[in-house]
Amino acid sequence: MAGIFSKLKERLTKTRQGFVGKMEQIFSGAGRIDEDLYEELEDVLLQSDVGINTAMKLVEMLRISVKEQKISDRALLKNLLQEHITTLLGEESPLTISDNKPTVYLIVGVNGVGKTTTIGKLAKNLHEQGLKVLLAAGDTFRAAAIEQLEVWGQRAGAEVIKQAEGADPAAVAFDALKAAKSRNMDVLLIDTAGRLHNKVNLMKELSKIKKVIEREVPEAPHEVLLVLDATTGQNALQQVRLFKEAADVTGIILTKLDGTAKGGVILGIRDEADVPVKLIGIGEGAEDLRPFDPKEFARALFDRNEEE
């Protein structure tokens, strides 16, 4: 576990330096805990893409705790804020695995977030857990997406159900569901075309795919997972709202956390959109797509031991 924590801490360096580093400058001062301090803190939270509502909520939580505990030493505020951030992130929310096979995950998101790659990594991880995984190439708009999924399928030991480029994605989902049931597969991962969240016809297509899934496996999809790119900051929050409305998103996969100082967006997603973050991507390898542990994340975010 220590190795995993160290890796997470290392990969969150950019967010930690921009987020916690600036906070520590505020908290290390010798002045009083006053409204100026709270305003400075709110500014730092906003710069870290936490979002206005969540930033205000965190500052208010801190203000109340300071008053209730009669705190006057600024140095005590860092640990207090870490506690509030951990609370805000909520409990760990693991992926659902159904007692009845197959468990079906529908993967959605806008163009360019690394959705197909993320599906491949998830398939490999599930396979290594001893689960039989099947992939559905539902992004029929791009031949490259089908080919990319097949490459990942080979790495993960998972077959890919596909049709020709331009085929009906709902038909691909139907074939994959039939195959998953007949072959007694544990998990079916359904890729979908990257779509702009403001394109009504593409959002309607997602609804069609969902209806096909529900008809074939009544309790499915067991998860509708929205892949988000952490580097997009506050735009990610808007994507959550619109995809949640169109596709009943049940969880978030937040990628590229290792390459951004905007990791604070994870707080706004959890707080304002009220959708749990299920997995985070902190690197290129399949092992770098890992379950999101809120307590571990907050600890890694604030742990600056051995840093210059």
Secondary structure, DSSP 4 states (H G I P E B T S, - for coil): -HHHHHHHHHHTHHHHHHHHHHHHHHHTSSS---HHHHHHHHHHHHHTT--HHHHHHHHHHHHHHHHHHT---GGGHHHHHHHHHHHHH-S--PPP--SSSPEEEEEE--TTS-HHHHHHHHHHHHHHTT--EEEE----S-HHHHHHHHHHHHHHT-EEE---TT--HHHHHHHHHHHHHHTT-SEEEE------TT-HHHHHHHHHHHHHHHHHSTT--SEEEEEEEGGGTTHHHHHHHHHHHHH---EEEEE-GGG-S-TTHHHHIIIII---EEEEE-SSSGGGEEE--HHHHHHHHH--TT--
